[in-house]
């Protein structure tokens, strides 16, 4: 356990009982996720937060009185977040008919995110973001960590509560 940065401790009190503590580093958190791309950037959203994947039709999206894009899904009106705008990503699909939508449930709300291409479901090892990324131009609100894929590419893991 120590070789991977974890530890096990045992504490016993006579007549009281025994407590076992197992500490596993966050870098070993396994996430079941849906992998998708926006332009050249890859993302993973935990499947536990995904309610549906939808191919939008031209009339599905409308604007509310504040100018926010909304979409009606299964009788619910949900806010639409264009992740390319949210994360300031150049390139990628902007026409709704050419992309896809994930219906997501966070702790606070249900909302939808628009992206280019769905690549499937994967189990990945979640790693903390390196400290130097806090100094770059990419907004980190909404990013919970990252995963290194088998081909060496790095995918960012969405924090669905950070976006909502």
For each residue, the residues with C-beta under 8 A, 3 or more apart:
1: 4 6 7 8 22
2: 5 6 7
3:
4: 1 25 28
5: 2 25 27
6: 1 2 22 23 24 25 28
7: 1 2 21 22 23
8: 1 20 21 22 23
9: 20 21
10: 18 19 20 21
11: 18 19 21
12: 16 17 18 19
13: 16 17 18
14:
15:
16: 12 13
17: 12 13
18: 10 11 12 13
19: 10 11 12
20: 8 9 10
21: 7 8 9 10 11
22: 1 6 7 8
23: 6 7 8
24: 6 28
25: 4 5 6 28
26: 29 126 128 145
27: 5 125 126 127 128
28: 4 6 24 25 125
29: 26 125 126 145
30: 123 124 125 126
31: 44 46 123 124 125 126 147 157
32: 46 47 48 121 122 123
33: 44 45 46 47 121 122 123 124 147 157
34: 44 45 47 50 53 102 118 120 121 122
35: 42 43 44 118 119 120 121 122 155
36: 42 43 44 45 100 102 115 116 117 118 119
37: 40 41 42 43 92 115 116 117 119
38: 41 43 83 84 87 89 92 93 115 116
39: 84 89 90 91 92 116
40: 37 91
41: 37 38 87 89 156
42: 35 36 37 119 149 153 154 155 156
43: 35 36 37 38 83 115 155 156 157 158
44: 31 33 34 35 36 122 124 147 155 156 157 158
45: 33 34 36 49 50 102 104 113 157 158 160
46: 31 32 33 49 50 157 158 160
47: 32 33 34 50 121
48: 32
49: 45 46 104 105 106 160
50: 34 45 46 47 53 102 103 104
51: 103 104 105 110
52: 73 74 102 103
53: 34 50 100 101 102 103 118
54: 73 100 101 102 103 112
55: 100 101
56: 60 61 71 96 97 99 100 101 114
57: 60 97
58: 96 97
59:
60: 56 57 71 72 96
61: 56 69 70 71 80 96
62: 69 70 71 72
63: 67 68 69 70
64: 67 68 70
65:
66:
67: 63 64
68: 63 64 79 80
69: 61 62 63 79 80 82
70: 61 62 63 64 77 78 79 80
71: 56 60 61 62 77 78 80 101 112
72: 60 62 75 76 77 78
73: 52 54 76 78 103 112
74: 52
75: 72
76: 72 73 110
77: 70 71 72
78: 70 71 72 73 103 110 111 112
79: 68 69 70 109 111 112
80: 61 68 69 70 71 101 111 112 113 114
81: 86 111 112 113 114 163
82: 69 85 86 94 113 114
83: 38 43 86 87 89 113 114 115
84: 38 39 87 89 90 91 92 93 94 114
85: 82 88
86: 81 82 83 139 142 163
87: 38 41 83 84 138 139 142
88: 85 137 138 139
89: 38 39 41 83 84 92
90: 39 84
91: 39 40 84
92: 37 38 39 84 89 115 116
93: 38 84 98 99 115 116
94: 82 84
95: 98 99
96: 56 58 60 61 99 114
97: 56 57 58
98: 93 95 116
99: 56 93 95 96 114 115 116 117
100: 36 53 54 55 56 114 115 116 117 118
101: 53 54 55 56 71 80 112 113 114 115
102: 34 36 45 50 52 53 54 112 113 115
103: 50 51 52 53 54 73 78 110 112
104: 45 49 50 51 110 111 112 113 160 163 164
105: 49 51 109 110 160
106: 49 109 110 111 160 161 163 164
107: 161 164
108: 161 164
109: 79 105 106 164
110: 51 76 78 103 104 105 106
111: 78 79 80 81 104 106 163 164
112: 54 71 73 78 79 80 81 101 102 103 104
113: 45 80 81 82 83 101 102 104 158 163
114: 56 80 81 82 83 84 96 99 100 101
115: 36 37 38 43 83 92 93 99 100 101 102 118
116: 36 37 38 39 92 93 98 99 100
117: 36 37 99 100
118: 34 35 36 53 100 115
119: 35 36 37 42
120: 34 35
121: 32 33 34 35 47
122: 32 33 34 35 44 149
123: 30 31 32 33
124: 30 31 33 44 147 149 155 157
125: 27 28 29 30 31 147 148
126: 26 27 29 30 31 144 145 146 147 157
127: 27 145 146 147 148
128: 26 27 145
129: 133 134 140 143 145 146
130: 133
131: 134
132: 135 136
133: 129 130 136 138 140
134: 129 131 140
135: 132
136: 132 133
137: 88
138: 87 88 133 143
139: 86 87 88 142
140: 129 133 134 143
141: 162 163
142: 86 87 139 158 159 162 163
143: 129 138 140 146 156 157 158 159 162
144: 126 157 158 159 162
145: 26 29 126 127 128 129 156 157
146: 126 127 129 143 154 155 156 157
147: 31 33 44 124 125 126 127 154 155 157
148: 125 127 152 153 154
149: 42 122 124 152 153 154 155
150:
151:
152: 148 149
153: 42 148 149
154: 42 146 147 148 149
155: 35 42 43 44 124 146 147 149
156: 41 42 43 44 143 145 146
157: 31 33 43 44 45 46 124 126 143 144 145 146 147
158: 43 44 45 46 113 142 143 144 162 163
159: 142 143 144 162 163
160: 45 46 49 104 105 106 163 164
161: 106 107 108 164
162: 141 142 143 144 158 159
163: 81 86 104 106 111 113 141 142 158 159 160
164: 104 106 107 108 109 111 160 161
